[in-house]
Amino acid sequence: MKVISGLYPGVTTVELDNLAAETAATMTTKHPDFAILAARIAISNLHKETKKTFSGTLFMPSLKTLERSYLLKIHDKVVERPQHMLMRVAVGIHGDDIDAAIETYNLMSEGYFTHASPTMFNAATPKPQLSSCFLVAMREDSIEGIYDTLKQTALISKTAGGIGVHVHCIRAKGTFIAGTNGVSNGLVPMLRVFNNTAKYVDQGGNKRPGAFAIYLEPWHADLLEFLDLRKNTGKEEVRARDLFYALWIPDLFMERVESNGVWSLMCPHVSPGLADVWGEEFNKLYINYGCGFLGCKKRYFFKERFANGETVSGKYFFRSVDWMIRFGQKIR
């Protein structure tokens, strides 16, 4: 009756199928089988546009996700079926190894595994970029270095890659710039540019949002502003909520936090080399700087600040630099 009530003179069969599928999808709270019915109606409708047949085991939400982001389109019209997509991926990966392509196709069709989204988006296309994640180093602390890095991240996001980029080397707010006889604006204005790039250059052409994770070591003098960037309150000009944030934490920092000790914040331009060392070498250099020889900007107790930032806005990542390097050396 709901479908009948939506009819009008001149309705096409495609529109009728869309209405029936959407109506069935809204009734899944009454019985889960309506989701299967909705998907089968939508698949039948897709068959009318693409011909032939394929397995009708998809649920409506998964089919709509495929149509929205994964199936190939021409002029915004879907021209690929789910099974065609799986074969495209298999052939894109294995090339002329026919047996391997068929094996991969069969396993994906039967639901044993799936590939990452960039692989599903781009396999066997003119730009077959299949990797999910890229780690990018900030080129250098200069306008040229910052914007070259920004361009690199934009090009990666364009082909559906997620990005991790460190910003330890960028001088802190208020630090003198000899070339212009001025002072640095620090991390926050720069990260707002990266934030807007992540929004503008989304992954794969409006298939899903760009994903940038910004890494910072906790000795950086702009740390407190960095921790506030995702907050829902405060001035918009000091917020960048579309980025993800990560702290690259040395053991010494955790020891100071555990003992409720004092931690010194420094500018990498004034106290160089901290991002290039780890373990005991880092400890010696940091303690040397922290005692006042170079660039100690201020001191702060961090335990409450971290807890508050994580509670209010979430989505902070914490990584132990010393542990990861030690572990990496062991497995090599």
Order of alpha helices (4+ residues) and beta strands (2+ residues): alpha-alpha-alpha-alpha-beta-beta-alpha-alpha-alpha-beta-alpha-beta-beta-beta-alpha-beta-alpha-beta-alpha-beta-alpha-beta-alpha-beta-alpha
